[in-house]
Amino acid sequence: MVVKLLLMFLYFVTASYASRTPTEIKNWILAEALSCSSEVQLSENELQMLVSHKLPNSKSSKCYLACVYKKVGWLDAKGRYQADKVKSFVSDEYAGDAAKIEASQKLFDTCKPADDKDEGQDCERANTMTKCFLEHGPKMGFNLDTI
């Protein structure tokens, strides 16, 4: 269940693992999900909501998202957004496809945190980013239902 949600989040970052097969990438995502699941406990209802592309309004679900973003490098250990790493992932992911690179970069630029200097805001920051991805991703050509 969690794998579907993580695939949505990592839809843009598989480039750094381009030498891996899709199965290997999914296995890597599952390992990250399991790691975050052991660090942040979610209820069954919260998991169901996340899989359905809905965001629970709980600290645990927000911190779960922060855990995932930290694992993939979008947030650093202090919860600050890592724009350079995100752009590198996108460039690698869609090397040779200028339209997808542009759409991905536009999505990340739209959804990057307005202020990421305050440490300790990682859970709220990750939730805000995810809300933005869910709202703007489909408008920019990313089909969440295929993930």
C-alpha positions in Angstrom: 0.0 0.0 0.0 2.7 2.5 1.0 4.6 1.5 -2.2 2.1 3.2 -4.4 2.4 6.5 -2.5 6.2 6.4 -2.6 6.2 5.7 -6.3 4.2 8.9 -6.7 6.8 10.8 -4.7 9.7 9.2 -6.4 8.2 9.5 -9.9 10.6 12.3 -10.5 13.7 10.9 -8.9 14.4 7.5 -10.5 17.1 9.0 -12.7 19.7 8.6 -10.0 19.0 4.9 -10.2 18.8 4.7 -14.0 21.1 1.7 -14.1 18.5 -0.2 -12.0 15.6 -2.0 -13.5 12.0 -0.9 -12.6 11.8 -3.9 -10.3 15.0 -2.9 -8.5 13.7 0.6 -8.1 10.4 -0.6 -6.7 12.4 -2.8 -4.3 14.5 0.2 -3.2 11.3 2.2 -2.7 9.8 -0.6 -0.6 12.9 -0.6 1.6 12.7 3.1 2.1 9.0 2.8 2.9 9.6 0.1 5.4 12.4 2.1 7.0 10.2 5.1 7.4 7.3 2.9 8.6 9.6 1.7 11.4 10.5 5.3 12.3 7.1 6.8 12.1 4.0 4.9 13.0 0.9 5.4 10.9 -2.6 4.1 11.5 -4.3 1.9 8.9 -6.7 4.9 8.1 -3.7 7.2 7.5 -2.1 4.6 5.2 -5.4 4.2 3.2 -5.7 8.0 2.9 -2.1 8.4 1.6 -2.6 5.6 -0.9 -5.7 7.3 -2.1 -3.7 10.5 -2.7 -5.3 12.2 0.3 -3.3 13.8 3.1 -4.3 13.0 6.7 -4.0 16.0 9.0 -1.9 14.3 11.6 1.6 14.9 12.8 2.6 11.3 12.2 1.5 11.4 8.5 3.4 14.7 8.0 6.5 13.3 9.6 6.2 10.1 7.6 6.4 12.3 4.4 9.4 14.2 5.8 11.1 10.8 6.4 10.5 9.8 2.8 11.8 13.1 1.5 14.9 12.9 3.7 15.6 9.3 2.5 15.4 10.4 -1.2 17.4 13.6 -0.6 14.7 16.2 -1.1 15.1 17.4 2.5 18.4 17.4 4.4 18.7 16.0 7.9 17.5 19.3 9.3 14.5 19.4 7.1 15.7 22.0 4.6 14.7 21.7 0.9 17.6 20.5 -1.3 16.8 22.3 -4.6 20.1 21.3 -6.3 19.6 17.6 -5.6 16.0 17.7 -6.8 17.0 19.4 -10.1 19.8 16.9 -10.5 17.4 14.0 -10.1 15.0 15.5 -12.6 17.8 16.2 -15.2 19.1 12.6 -14.9 15.6 11.1 -14.9 14.5 12.7 -18.1 17.9 13.1 -19.9 17.1 13.6 -23.6 13.5 14.6 -23.0 13.4 18.4 -22.7 9.6 18.6 -22.3 9.6 16.2 -19.3 12.6 18.0 -17.7 10.8 21.3 -18.1 7.5 20.0 -16.7 9.3 18.3 -13.7 11.4 21.4 -12.9 8.3 23.6 -13.2 6.5 21.3 -10.7 9.3 21.3 -8.3 9.7 25.1 -8.6 6.0 25.5 -8.0 6.1 23.2 -4.9 9.4 24.2 -3.3 9.0 25.6 0.1 8.8 29.4 0.3 10.9 29.5 3.4 13.1 26.5 4.3 15.5 28.2 6.7 13.7 27.3 9.9 14.9 24.0 11.2 12.4 21.7 12.8 9.7 22.4 10.3 10.4 19.4 8.2 7.1 17.6 8.8 5.0 20.6 7.9 7.3 21.4 4.9 7.0 17.9 3.5 3.2 18.0 3.9 2.9 21.3 2.1 5.1 20.0 -0.7 3.1 16.9 -1.0 -0.2 18.8 -1.1 1.3 20.9 -3.9 2.5 17.9 -5.9 -1.0 16.3 -5.6 -2.7 19.6 -6.7 -0.3 20.7 -9.5 1.2 17.4 -10.7 -1.8 16.3 -12.8 -2.1 19.8 -14.3 1.4 19.5 -15.5 1.0 16.1 -17.1 1.8 13.7 -14.3 -0.8 11.0 -14.0 -1.0 9.9 -10.4 -3.3 7.0 -11.2 -0.6 5.2 -13.2 1.8 5.1 -10.3 
